[in-house]
Amino acid sequence: MALYLRKKDILNVNTQAYLYKWTHIPTKKWYVGSRTTAGSHPADGYICSSKIVKPLIIKNLSEWSREVLAIGTPDYILDLETKYLISTDAKNDIMSFNRHNGNGKFTSTGIKASDATRKKMSLARIGVPKSEAHCNAIKISLHNSEYIKSRKGEKTSRFVGYYVSPSKEKFDSAWEASKKYGPASTTIRRWAKNNKNGWSFIPKGVKA
C-alpha cells in the first residue's frame, strides 16, 4: 500500500480551494484573492499574497474584515477569481488593492503606471492623519523658513535695496515687510515695484 498520495490526489481529496475578500473597514477599500494550494481550506489561516495588503493586515487586523466568497475546486476558483476581477475592473478601481485582473497583466511592471494606478497606490499608504496642531506647525514653519526669505527674486540684483513702507520704514526684503504689515511678500514686492499704496523700492546706493 502506498504511504503517500500524489499531488493530484491530494488536490482532489483534501483541498477546499476558496475565493476570499479582505475589506479595510475605515476606507472600504478591498482586495480579492484565491487560495488553491494543496490542503487549503477556508479556515487555514492564510492571509494573502499581496505585498501591499498583507503587511497592513498584520499590522492592524482589527481594521480589516475577511469573507469567503466561494468554495470549490482549484480550477473553478481560479476561473471565478479572474471573472470577478475582470467584471469589477479591479486594477483600475481606486477602491481596489488588486493590481491586476487575474490575467497576469499588472498595472505597473516595467511601464509607467496610469493616473488611476498611482492614485490607488497612494491611497494604499494608509497612515495616521496629521493633527491640526501638526498642520499649523508646518504652515508656520513654511511662512518663517529661509526658503521664503531666499526666493530667487530676492537674490537678483534688481531686488538689492530697500522696500519702503507708506510710513517710510525701510526693510531689507519684502518678506520682512510682510511680517510686519500683513500683505504677502509678493504683493508688497509688486506694490513697491509699481509705487502703489504708498510703497516704493530704493536700490542700494541710491539716496532716498
C-alpha atoms as a printed R data frame, in Angstrom:
    type eleno elety resid chain resno       x       y       z
1   ATOM     1    CA   MET     A     1   0.000   0.000   0.000
2   ATOM     2    CA   ALA     A     2   1.358   3.421  -0.936
3   ATOM     3    CA   LEU     A     3   2.395   5.561   2.016
4   ATOM     4    CA   TYR     A     4   1.837   8.839   0.209
5   ATOM     5    CA   LEU     A     5  -0.536  10.465  -2.264
6   ATOM     6    CA   ARG     A     6   0.457  12.111  -5.497
7   ATOM     7    CA   LYS     A     7  -0.118  15.866  -5.636
8   ATOM     8    CA   LYS     A     8  -3.066  15.357  -7.989
9   ATOM     9    CA   ASP     A     9  -4.696  13.034  -5.480
10  ATOM    10    CA   ILE     A    10  -4.059  15.449  -2.603
11  ATOM    11    CA   LEU     A    11  -5.775  18.231  -4.537
12  ATOM    12    CA   ASN     A    12  -8.760  16.039  -5.277
13  ATOM    13    CA   VAL     A    13  -9.107  14.602  -1.763
14  ATOM    14    CA   ASN     A    14  -8.119  17.286   0.752
15  ATOM    15    CA   THR     A    15  -8.162  20.683  -0.943
16  ATOM    16    CA   GLN     A    16 -11.006  23.133  -0.445
17  ATOM    17    CA   ALA     A    17  -9.953  25.992  -2.708
18  ATOM    18    CA   TYR     A    18 -11.689  29.259  -1.971
19  ATOM    19    CA   LEU     A    19 -12.151  32.831  -3.160
20  ATOM    20    CA   TYR     A    20 -11.800  35.438  -0.408
21  ATOM    21    CA   LYS     A    21 -12.177  39.170   0.073
22  ATOM    22    CA   TRP     A    22 -10.451  41.468   2.550
23  ATOM    23    CA   THR     A    23 -12.045  44.857   3.276
24  ATOM    24    CA   HIS     A    24 -10.329  47.746   5.058
25  ATOM    25    CA   ILE     A    25 -13.139  48.915   7.339
26  ATOM    26    CA   PRO     A    26 -12.197  52.641   7.673
27  ATOM    27    CA   THR     A    27 -11.808  53.248   3.918
28  ATOM    28    CA   LYS     A    28 -13.933  50.394   2.435
29  ATOM    29    CA   LYS     A    29 -11.052  49.551   0.096
30  ATOM    30    CA   TRP     A    30 -10.911  45.868  -0.776
31  ATOM    31    CA   TYR     A    31  -8.704  43.063  -2.026
32  ATOM    32    CA   VAL     A    32  -9.881  39.813  -3.626
33  ATOM    33    CA   GLY     A    33  -7.721  36.718  -3.930
34  ATOM    34    CA   SER     A    34  -7.832  32.942  -4.112
35  ATOM    35    CA   ARG     A    35  -6.302  30.069  -2.154
36  ATOM    36    CA   THR     A    36  -5.866  26.907  -4.248
37  ATOM    37    CA   THR     A    37  -2.730  25.237  -2.891
38  ATOM    38    CA   ALA     A    38  -2.770  21.589  -1.817
39  ATOM    39    CA   GLY     A    39  -4.557  21.113   1.508
40  ATOM    40    CA   SER     A    40  -6.017  24.618   1.592
41  ATOM    41    CA   HIS     A    41  -9.376  25.308   3.238
42  ATOM    42    CA   PRO     A    42 -11.232  28.486   4.333
43  ATOM    43    CA   ALA     A    43 -10.031  28.218   7.950
44  ATOM    44    CA   ASP     A    44  -6.360  27.545   7.225
45  ATOM    45    CA   GLY     A    45  -5.212  30.972   8.472
46  ATOM    46    CA   TYR     A    46  -3.952  32.139   5.083
47  ATOM    47    CA   ILE     A    47  -3.899  35.945   4.689
48  ATOM    48    CA   CYS     A    48  -2.995  36.850   1.104
49  ATOM    49    CA   SER     A    49  -0.033  37.207  -1.261
50  ATOM    50    CA   SER     A    50  -0.269  40.987  -1.799
51  ATOM    51    CA   LYS     A    51   2.922  42.771  -0.748
52  ATOM    52    CA   ILE     A    52   0.800  45.874  -0.066
53  ATOM    53    CA   VAL     A    53  -2.172  44.402   1.754
54  ATOM    54    CA   LYS     A    54  -0.574  41.631   3.830
55  ATOM    55    CA   PRO     A    55   1.662  43.934   5.941
56  ATOM    56    CA   LEU     A    56  -1.291  46.262   6.564
57  ATOM    57    CA   ILE     A    57  -3.465  43.396   7.795
58  ATOM    58    CA   ILE     A    58  -0.722  42.015  10.042
59  ATOM    59    CA   LYS     A    59  -0.074  45.482  11.476
60  ATOM    60    CA   ASN     A    60  -3.699  46.159  12.399
61  ATOM    61    CA   LEU     A    61  -6.023  43.183  11.984
62  ATOM    62    CA   SER     A    62  -8.866  44.932  13.821
63  ATOM    63    CA   GLU     A    63  -9.273  47.347  10.885
64  ATOM    64    CA   TRP     A    64  -9.910  44.520   8.416
65  ATOM    65    CA   SER     A    65 -12.768  42.093   7.745
66  ATOM    66    CA   ARG     A    66 -12.484  38.854   5.754
67  ATOM    67    CA   GLU     A    67 -15.178  36.941   3.932
68  ATOM    68    CA   VAL     A    68 -15.145  33.765   1.882
69  ATOM    69    CA   LEU     A    69 -16.934  34.379  -1.400
70  ATOM    70    CA   ALA     A    70 -16.886  30.844  -2.803
71  ATOM    71    CA   ILE     A    71 -15.509  27.330  -2.203
72  ATOM    72    CA   GLY     A    72 -14.740  24.807  -4.936
73  ATOM    73    CA   THR     A    73 -12.075  23.036  -6.931
74  ATOM    74    CA   PRO     A    74  -8.812  24.894  -7.673
75  ATOM    75    CA   ASP     A    75  -9.642  25.260 -11.371
76  ATOM    76    CA   TYR     A    76 -13.117  26.584 -10.613
77  ATOM    77    CA   ILE     A    77 -11.840  29.097  -8.029
78  ATOM    78    CA   LEU     A    78  -9.056  30.383 -10.279
79  ATOM    79    CA   ASP     A    79 -11.525  30.886 -13.118
80  ATOM    80    CA   LEU     A    80 -14.000  32.563 -10.764
81  ATOM    81    CA   GLU     A    81 -11.306  34.909  -9.432
82  ATOM    82    CA   THR     A    82 -10.413  36.078 -12.941
83  ATOM    83    CA   LYS     A    83 -14.062  36.635 -13.840
84  ATOM    84    CA   TYR     A    84 -14.651  38.589 -10.622
85  ATOM    85    CA   LEU     A    85 -11.643  40.864 -11.090
86  ATOM    86    CA   ILE     A    86 -12.417  41.487 -14.751
87  ATOM    87    CA   SER     A    87 -16.086  42.253 -14.047
88  ATOM    88    CA   THR     A    88 -15.094  44.879 -11.470
89  ATOM    89    CA   ASP     A    89 -12.034  46.065 -13.457
90  ATOM    90    CA   ALA     A    90 -10.207  45.777 -10.143
91  ATOM    91    CA   LYS     A    91  -6.815  47.008 -11.367
92  ATOM    92    CA   ASN     A    92  -8.314  50.383 -12.342
93  ATOM    93    CA   ASP     A    93 -10.752  50.745  -9.450
94  ATOM    94    CA   ILE     A    94  -9.326  53.163  -6.870
95  ATOM    95    CA   MET     A    95 -11.229  51.268  -4.148
96  ATOM    96    CA   SER     A    96  -9.362  48.080  -5.013
97  ATOM    97    CA   PHE     A    97  -5.926  46.984  -3.838
98  ATOM    98    CA   ASN     A    98  -5.686  44.445  -6.677
99  ATOM    99    CA   ARG     A    99  -3.039  45.376  -9.250
100 ATOM   100    CA   HIS     A   100  -4.224  43.053 -11.990
101 ATOM   101    CA   ASN     A   101  -7.454  41.474 -13.191
102 ATOM   102    CA   GLY     A   102  -6.421  37.873 -12.711
103 ATOM   103    CA   ASN     A   103  -4.796  37.690 -16.140
104 ATOM   104    CA   GLY     A   104  -1.222  38.390 -15.034
105 ATOM   105    CA   LYS     A   105  -1.226  41.839 -16.658
106 ATOM   106    CA   PHE     A   106  -0.155  44.155 -13.862
107 ATOM   107    CA   THR     A   107  -0.758  47.866 -13.960
108 ATOM   108    CA   SER     A   108   2.906  48.619 -13.237
109 ATOM   109    CA   THR     A   109   5.534  46.139 -14.433
110 ATOM   110    CA   GLY     A   110   8.305  47.986 -16.216
111 ATOM   111    CA   ILE     A   111   5.868  50.582 -17.570
112 ATOM   112    CA   LYS     A   112   4.665  53.939 -16.362
113 ATOM   113    CA   ALA     A   113   1.636  53.498 -14.132
114 ATOM   114    CA   SER     A   114  -1.626  55.152 -15.122
115 ATOM   115    CA   ASP     A   115  -3.090  58.038 -13.126
116 ATOM   116    CA   ALA     A   116  -5.673  55.662 -11.670
117 ATOM   117    CA   THR     A   117  -2.968  53.235 -10.567
118 ATOM   118    CA   ARG     A   118  -0.837  55.952  -8.994
119 ATOM   119    CA   LYS     A   119  -3.887  57.216  -7.116
120 ATOM   120    CA   LYS     A   120  -4.671  53.703  -5.948
121 ATOM   121    CA   MET     A   121  -1.107  53.162  -4.751
122 ATOM   122    CA   SER     A   122  -1.188  56.482  -2.946
123 ATOM   123    CA   LEU     A   123  -4.425  55.612  -1.176
124 ATOM   124    CA   ALA     A   124  -2.898  52.294  -0.194
125 ATOM   125    CA   ARG     A   125  -0.385  54.071   2.011
126 ATOM   126    CA   ILE     A   126  -2.700  54.107   4.974
127 ATOM   127    CA   GLY     A   127  -1.399  56.024   7.997
128 ATOM   128    CA   VAL     A   128  -2.460  58.199  10.879
129 ATOM   129    CA   PRO     A   129  -3.847  61.587   9.751
130 ATOM   130    CA   LYS     A   130  -1.770  64.576  10.783
131 ATOM   131    CA   SER     A   131  -3.221  66.531  13.709
132 ATOM   132    CA   GLU     A   132  -4.426  70.112  13.319
133 ATOM   133    CA   ALA     A   133  -1.555  71.271  15.512
134 ATOM   134    CA   HIS     A   134   0.917  69.460  13.284
135 ATOM   135    CA   CYS     A   135  -0.551  71.052  10.147
136 ATOM   136    CA   ASN     A   136  -0.450  74.516  11.732
137 ATOM   137    CA   ALA     A   137   3.164  73.980  12.746
138 ATOM   138    CA   ILE     A   138   4.027  73.159   9.143
139 ATOM   139    CA   LYS     A   139   2.310  76.343   7.917
140 ATOM   140    CA   ILE     A   140   4.158  78.489  10.445
141 ATOM   141    CA   SER     A   141   7.451  76.812   9.599
142 ATOM   142    CA   LEU     A   142   6.960  77.433   5.893
143 ATOM   143    CA   HIS     A   143   5.995  81.064   6.470
144 ATOM   144    CA   ASN     A   144   9.100  81.713   8.552
145 ATOM   145    CA   SER     A   145  11.523  79.489   6.644
146 ATOM   146    CA   GLU     A   146  14.676  80.577   4.881
147 ATOM   147    CA   TYR     A   147  13.036  79.270   1.709
148 ATOM   148    CA   ILE     A   148  10.665  82.234   1.725
149 ATOM   149    CA   LYS     A   149  13.416  84.681   2.610
150 ATOM   150    CA   SER     A   150  15.757  83.455  -0.104
151 ATOM   151    CA   ARG     A   151  13.478  83.207  -3.134
152 ATOM   152    CA   LYS     A   152  15.375  83.670  -6.375
153 ATOM   153    CA   GLY     A   153  13.781  87.057  -6.992
154 ATOM   154    CA   GLU     A   154  15.127  88.362  -3.718
155 ATOM   155    CA   LYS     A   155  18.692  87.468  -4.688
156 ATOM   156    CA   THR     A   156  18.760  89.047  -8.105
157 ATOM   157    CA   SER     A   157  20.408  92.434  -8.492
158 ATOM   158    CA   ARG     A   158  17.165  94.229  -9.245
159 ATOM   159    CA   PHE     A   159  15.963  93.427  -5.716
160 ATOM   160    CA   VAL     A   160  19.122  94.542  -3.892
161 ATOM   161    CA   GLY     A   161  17.882  97.520  -1.948
162 ATOM   162    CA   TYR     A   162  15.137  98.573   0.438
163 ATOM   163    CA   TYR     A   163  11.368  98.227   0.479
164 ATOM   164    CA   VAL     A   164   9.953 101.458   1.819
165 ATOM   165    CA   SER     A   165   6.594 101.433   3.563
166 ATOM   166    CA   PRO     A   166   3.997 104.212   3.433
167 ATOM   167    CA   SER     A   167   5.417 105.382   6.808
168 ATOM   168    CA   LYS     A   168   8.910 105.500   5.240
169 ATOM   169    CA   GLU     A   169  10.148 102.499   7.206
170 ATOM   170    CA   LYS     A   170  12.842 100.583   5.314
171 ATOM   171    CA   PHE     A   171  13.039  96.804   5.018
172 ATOM   172    CA   ASP     A   172  15.830  94.695   3.522
173 ATOM   173    CA   SER     A   173  13.288  92.300   1.981
174 ATOM   174    CA   ALA     A   174   9.632  92.104   1.054
175 ATOM   175    CA   TRP     A   175   9.395  89.134   3.385
176 ATOM   176    CA   GLU     A   176  10.388  91.258   6.396
177 ATOM   177    CA   ALA     A   177   7.894  93.936   5.368
178 ATOM   178    CA   SER     A   178   5.213  91.253   5.038
179 ATOM   179    CA   LYS     A   179   5.830  90.050   8.593
180 ATOM   180    CA   LYS     A   180   5.082  93.495   9.998
181 ATOM   181    CA   TYR     A   181   2.372  94.805   7.665
182 ATOM   182    CA   GLY     A   182   0.461  91.653   6.757
183 ATOM   183    CA   PRO     A   183   0.180  91.539   2.932
184 ATOM   184    CA   ALA     A   184   2.056  88.725   1.204
185 ATOM   185    CA   SER     A   185   5.668  89.405   0.261
186 ATOM   186    CA   THR     A   186   4.771  89.049  -3.421
187 ATOM   187    CA   THR     A   187   2.090  91.721  -3.011
188 ATOM   188    CA   ILE     A   188   4.470  94.141  -1.297
189 ATOM   189    CA   ARG     A   189   7.085  93.470  -3.950
190 ATOM   190    CA   ARG     A   190   4.576  94.316  -6.672
191 ATOM   191    CA   TRP     A   191   3.396  97.465  -4.899
192 ATOM   192    CA   ALA     A   192   6.951  98.671  -4.338
193 ATOM   193    CA   LYS     A   193   7.920  97.992  -7.931
194 ATOM   194    CA   ASN     A   194   4.941  99.988  -9.198
195 ATOM   195    CA   ASN     A   195   4.911 102.639  -6.429
196 ATOM   196    CA   LYS     A   196   1.421 101.664  -5.332
197 ATOM   197    CA   ASN     A   197  -0.368 102.127  -1.995
198 ATOM   198    CA   GLY     A   198   2.489 104.200  -0.619
199 ATOM   199    CA   TRP     A   199   5.128 101.503  -1.149
200 ATOM   200    CA   SER     A   200   8.353 102.094  -3.082
201 ATOM   201    CA   PHE     A   201  11.681 100.439  -3.719
202 ATOM   202    CA   ILE     A   202  15.086 102.089  -3.376
203 ATOM   203    CA   PRO     A   203  18.075 100.243  -4.897
204 ATOM   204    CA   LYS     A   204  21.141 100.179  -2.665
205 ATOM   205    CA   GLY     A   205  23.481 103.042  -3.413
206 ATOM   206    CA   VAL     A   206  20.608 105.375  -4.250
207 ATOM   207    CA   LYS     A   207  19.753 108.032  -1.684
208 ATOM   208    CA   ALA     A   208  16.142 108.271  -0.598
